[in-house]
Amino acid sequence: MGASSLIVLFFAAIAFSVGGISIAKIFVKGVKNPQKGQAYECGIPATGSPWHQFNVGYYLFALIFLIFDVELVFMYPWAVVVKQTGLTALIEILIFIFILFMGFLYAHKKGALKWM
């Protein structure tokens, strides 16, 4: 695959995008309905302004979840090859878990894990 293949792929992507939008504009009857522009939240009618400030605690809770989720992404491949890696890898993963545990203790001490 050379540069010519990439150029052909680029133009094909543009052609399919423009073609799909054009066909939709031609065949779909566009009806303006003010209800279509409203926010949808689990079937409950929207009330108030959509620019509502959320508590920063939700953001901290999500970041902590993300940190521990990424931890599992790193630990799974290690668990697959743990027998081949030996004692050095065991020590490294223990250091990794210790650092994450210290972060967990810090978050717990600051109250980031308390739900609103």
Phi, psi and omega in degrees: 000120179252197181292329180294324177295322179293322178294317178297318179296319179298313180291326176295321178296318179294318181296316179293321180294309181295321179296317180295317179294321180296316179296320178295321179294325182285312190265340182267129179280117181274110179251124178277120180228123182296337180290334179292334182274356182279155177288144180246123181228088174057032177082357180268131179300138181288137177231143177080190182276142177287347179271072182256131179279134178259156178293140182293343179298327177295321179294316179296319179299318179293321178294320179294319176300317180297319179299313182285336174291318178293329176303317180294328178297324178280330184280332182296311178297327177296319181294332180290322185250022185297326181289328181278337187276327176091197186290327181299315180293327177296317179295319180296319181289328176293321176296317179299314180293323178297317179297318178293323178294323177295322175296322177296316179296320178297315179296321179294319180294324179282349178086018182287342182266358179278127180283148187301000000 
